[in-house]
Amino acid sequence: MTDLRVILVEPNFEESIGFVARAMKNFGLSNLHVVNPKAILGPNGRMRAGHAQDVLDSIVRDRSLEEALVGIDLSVGTTAQRSYVSSNLVRKPMTPKELATVAKTQAGTVGIVFGREGTGLTNQELDQCDATLTIPASLEYQTLNLSHAAAIVFYEMHLMSGESATDQLASRQVKRTILRFLSESAAQSGMDEYDISLLARAFRNILGRSALRHREGSLLTEALRKVSETLTRVKSNEDSQTQPTVSESDAESGDWARETKGLSKSRVS
């Protein structure tokens, strides 16, 4: 069964925390993490939570997004900004329905990351996530209220929650290892650093959207490890076979050695 962790990054208003907790309760969720909240949870936030006081009481407070993502198998950052620039691979999101579809038969922990009420998540924060998600809305006003956006995502995930999970998601560590071997192989092939970073981001998007299974991750890791090691070995052999420049003194020494070797043979005969 897929476990869902909700992560709020630096929420500015206690009411937002309360409304999100209420939406979580509506759809049977309880795992709420808050990263560096700018607001202190008080009476106003608790009033908005309604009967979700238990969700608020069990909030986990984290000092960084990296800390909040510990133990997550698939992390998904939310954004209202869909990029139409081909080079911006960070903001190429899936929809809530697409996320629910890929995660419905996977066992593991999925983390949904929501940003600040006014500015959302930064590119750097989105880059820490395996995939990104957006809710299709009118081009005239694409930004949804935080709790409204959360409720839509929770609803889509809830629709699929009856499906039995059969495959374990690949862990975060496995995906990091895959990207490391991929980057090493690209570097060995002569690709420059900028293109390597784009390749890693593109491949990370693919891994995130596909909800990579543990077995698939293990096979990819082993294959890319062998590719990386083979390229390293080939490059090492090429370097060792490169002949050094022979100086005039080295050439004379070589000639002298050959001459003395011939002299010793003639004396023996």
C-alpha positions as CSV (number, residue, x, y, z in Angstrom):
1,M,0.0,0.0,0.0
2,T,1.2,3.5,-0.8
3,D,1.8,5.7,2.2
4,L,1.4,9.4,1.6
5,R,3.4,12.1,3.4
6,V,2.3,15.7,3.1
7,I,5.1,18.3,3.4
8,L,4.4,22.0,3.7
9,V,7.4,24.2,3.1
10,E,7.5,27.4,5.2
11,P,3.7,28.1,5.4
12,N,3.0,31.7,6.3
13,F,-0.4,31.3,7.9
14,E,-1.5,29.0,10.7
15,E,-4.9,28.9,8.9
16,S,-3.3,27.2,5.9
17,I,-1.9,24.5,8.1
18,G,-5.3,23.9,9.7
19,F,-7.2,23.8,6.3
20,V,-4.6,21.3,4.9
21,A,-4.9,19.1,8.0
22,R,-8.7,19.1,7.5
23,A,-8.4,18.1,3.9
24,M,-6.0,15.3,4.9
25,K,-8.6,14.1,7.4
26,N,-11.3,14.1,4.7
27,F,-9.3,11.6,2.7
28,G,-7.9,9.5,5.4
29,L,-4.4,11.0,5.6
30,S,-2.5,11.8,8.8
31,N,1.3,12.1,8.0
32,L,2.0,15.8,8.0
33,H,5.4,17.4,8.0
34,V,6.0,21.2,8.2
35,V,9.4,22.7,7.1
36,N,10.4,25.9,8.9
37,P,6.9,27.3,9.4
38,K,6.7,31.1,9.5
39,A,3.5,30.9,11.5
40,I,2.9,29.5,14.9
41,L,0.0,27.1,15.1
42,G,-2.6,28.6,17.4
43,P,-6.4,28.8,18.0
44,N,-7.1,30.1,14.4
45,G,-5.3,27.3,12.8
46,R,-6.9,24.7,15.0
47,M,-10.4,26.1,14.4
48,R,-9.9,25.7,10.6
49,A,-8.8,22.1,11.1
50,G,-12.2,21.1,12.5
51,H,-12.1,17.4,13.5
52,A,-8.5,17.0,12.3
53,Q,-6.9,17.9,15.6
54,D,-5.1,14.6,15.7
55,V,-3.4,15.4,12.5
56,L,-2.2,18.7,14.0
57,D,-1.1,17.0,17.2
58,S,1.1,14.6,15.2
59,I,2.8,17.2,13.0
60,V,6.5,16.6,12.4
61,R,8.6,19.7,12.2
62,D,11.7,19.7,10.0
63,R,14.5,22.1,9.6
64,S,14.9,21.6,5.8
65,L,13.2,20.0,2.9
66,E,16.1,17.5,2.7
67,E,15.3,16.4,6.2
68,A,11.6,16.1,5.4
69,L,12.3,13.9,2.5
70,V,14.2,11.3,4.5
71,G,12.5,7.9,4.0
72,I,10.6,9.0,0.9
73,D,10.6,6.6,-2.0
74,L,8.9,9.1,-4.5
75,S,8.9,12.8,-3.9
76,V,6.7,15.1,-5.9
77,G,6.9,18.9,-5.8
78,T,3.8,21.0,-6.6
79,T,3.9,24.1,-8.8
80,A,1.4,26.4,-10.5
81,Q,4.1,27.4,-13.1
82,R,4.3,25.1,-16.1
83,S,7.4,26.0,-18.1
84,Y,7.1,26.3,-21.9
85,V,10.9,26.7,-22.2
86,S,12.4,23.5,-23.4
87,S,15.5,23.9,-21.3
88,N,13.6,24.2,-18.0
89,L,13.2,20.5,-17.2
90,V,12.4,21.1,-13.6
91,R,8.9,22.6,-14.4
92,K,7.6,19.8,-16.6
93,P,4.9,18.5,-14.3
94,M,2.4,15.7,-14.3
95,T,-1.2,16.1,-13.2
96,P,-2.7,14.7,-9.9
97,K,-4.5,12.0,-11.9
98,E,-1.3,11.0,-13.6
99,L,0.4,10.7,-10.2
100,A,-2.4,8.6,-8.8
101,T,-2.3,6.3,-11.8
102,V,1.4,5.6,-11.6
103,A,1.4,5.2,-7.8
104,K,-1.8,3.2,-7.4
105,T,-0.2,-0.3,-7.5
106,Q,3.1,0.7,-5.8
107,A,4.1,0.0,-2.2
108,G,6.2,2.7,-0.5
109,T,6.1,6.2,0.7
110,V,5.1,9.1,-1.6
111,G,5.9,12.6,-0.5
112,I,3.8,15.5,-1.8
113,V,5.6,18.8,-1.3
114,F,3.6,22.1,-1.2
115,G,5.3,25.5,-1.3
116,R,4.6,28.9,0.3
117,E,1.2,30.5,-0.1
118,G,2.6,33.4,-2.1
119,T,5.6,32.1,-4.0
120,G,5.4,28.3,-4.0
121,L,8.6,26.2,-4.2
122,T,11.8,27.5,-5.7
123,N,13.5,25.8,-8.6
124,Q,16.2,24.6,-6.2
125,E,13.5,23.0,-4.0
126,L,11.7,21.4,-7.0
127,D,15.1,20.0,-8.1
128,Q,15.2,18.0,-4.8
129,C,12.1,16.2,-5.8
130,D,11.8,13.2,-8.1
131,A,8.9,14.7,-10.1
132,T,6.7,17.8,-10.3
133,L,3.0,18.2,-10.3
134,T,0.6,20.9,-11.4
135,I,-3.2,21.2,-11.4
136,P,-4.5,22.3,-14.8
137,A,-6.4,25.6,-14.4
138,S,-7.5,28.7,-16.3
139,L,-4.6,30.6,-17.9
140,E,-6.2,33.7,-16.6
141,Y,-5.5,32.6,-13.0
142,Q,-3.5,29.4,-12.5
143,T,-2.6,29.7,-8.9
144,L,-4.8,27.8,-6.5
145,N,-5.2,28.4,-2.8
146,L,-2.9,26.0,-0.9
147,S,-5.5,24.0,0.8
148,H,-7.7,23.8,-2.3
149,A,-4.8,22.5,-4.3
150,A,-4.0,20.0,-1.6
151,A,-7.6,18.8,-1.5
152,I,-7.6,18.1,-5.3
153,V,-4.4,16.1,-5.0
154,F,-5.7,14.1,-2.0
155,Y,-8.9,13.4,-3.8
156,E,-7.2,11.9,-6.9
157,M,-4.9,9.8,-4.7
158,H,-7.9,8.7,-2.6
159,L,-9.8,7.5,-5.7
160,M,-6.9,5.0,-6.4
161,S,-6.4,4.0,-2.8
162,G,-8.6,0.9,-3.2
163,E,-6.2,-0.6,-5.7
164,S,-3.9,-3.2,-4.1
165,A,-0.2,-2.4,-4.2
166,T,1.9,-5.2,-5.5
167,D,5.4,-3.7,-6.3
168,Q,7.7,-1.9,-3.9
169,L,8.9,1.5,-5.1
170,A,12.6,2.0,-5.7
171,S,14.2,3.8,-2.8
172,R,15.6,7.3,-3.0
173,Q,19.1,5.9,-2.5
174,V,18.7,3.5,-5.5
175,K,17.6,6.4,-7.7
176,R,20.5,8.5,-6.6
177,T,22.9,5.7,-7.4
178,I,21.3,5.4,-10.9
179,L,21.8,9.1,-11.5
180,R,25.4,8.9,-10.3
181,F,26.4,6.1,-12.6
182,L,24.6,7.8,-15.5
183,S,26.4,11.1,-14.8
184,E,29.8,9.3,-14.5
185,S,29.2,7.5,-17.8
186,A,28.2,10.7,-19.6
187,A,31.4,12.4,-18.2
188,Q,33.6,9.5,-19.4
189,S,32.0,9.8,-22.9
190,G,33.1,13.5,-23.1
191,M,29.8,15.2,-22.4
192,D,30.2,18.7,-20.8
193,E,29.0,19.5,-17.3
194,Y,26.0,21.5,-18.4
195,D,24.7,18.8,-20.7
196,I,25.3,16.2,-17.9
197,S,23.1,18.2,-15.5
198,L,20.3,18.4,-18.1
199,L,20.6,14.7,-18.8
200,A,20.4,13.9,-15.1
201,R,17.3,16.2,-14.6
202,A,15.6,14.6,-17.7
203,F,16.3,11.1,-16.5
204,R,15.1,12.0,-13.0
205,N,11.8,13.3,-14.5
206,I,11.4,10.0,-16.2
207,L,12.1,8.0,-13.1
208,G,9.6,10.2,-11.1
209,R,6.8,9.9,-13.6
210,S,7.2,6.2,-14.0
211,A,7.2,5.5,-10.2
212,L,10.2,3.2,-10.6
213,R,9.8,-0.2,-9.0
214,H,12.5,-1.7,-6.8
215,R,13.3,-4.5,-9.2
216,E,13.5,-2.1,-12.1
217,G,15.8,0.2,-10.1
218,S,18.1,-2.7,-9.2
219,L,18.5,-3.8,-12.8
220,L,19.1,-0.2,-14.0
221,T,21.7,0.4,-11.3
222,E,23.6,-2.8,-12.2
223,A,23.5,-2.0,-15.9
224,L,24.7,1.5,-15.5
225,R,27.4,0.5,-13.0
226,K,28.8,-1.9,-15.6
227,V,28.7,0.8,-18.3
228,S,30.4,3.3,-16.1
229,E,33.1,0.8,-15.0
230,T,33.7,-0.3,-18.7
231,L,34.1,3.3,-19.8
232,T,36.5,4.0,-17.0
233,R,38.6,0.9,-17.9
234,V,38.7,1.8,-21.6
235,K,39.8,5.4,-20.8
236,S,42.4,4.1,-18.4
237,N,43.8,1.7,-21.1
238,E,43.9,4.5,-23.6
239,D,45.8,6.8,-21.3
240,S,48.3,4.0,-20.5
241,Q,48.9,3.3,-24.2
242,T,49.7,6.9,-25.0
243,Q,53.4,6.9,-25.8
244,P,55.4,9.7,-24.1
245,T,57.5,12.0,-26.2
246,V,61.1,10.6,-26.6
247,S,63.8,13.2,-25.9
248,E,67.2,13.2,-27.7
249,S,69.0,11.9,-24.6
250,D,66.5,9.1,-24.2
251,A,67.0,8.1,-27.8
252,E,70.8,8.1,-27.4
253,S,70.5,5.9,-24.3
254,G,68.4,3.5,-26.2
255,D,70.9,3.3,-29.1
256,W,73.8,2.8,-26.6
257,A,71.9,-0.1,-24.9
258,R,71.3,-1.8,-28.3
259,E,74.9,-1.4,-29.3
260,T,76.3,-2.8,-26.1
261,K,73.9,-5.7,-26.3
262,G,75.2,-6.5,-29.8
263,L,78.8,-6.3,-28.7
264,S,78.4,-8.8,-25.8
265,K,76.8,-11.3,-28.3
266,S,79.8,-11.0,-30.7
267,R,82.3,-11.6,-27.9
268,V,80.6,-14.8,-26.9
269,S,80.6,-16.1,-30.5
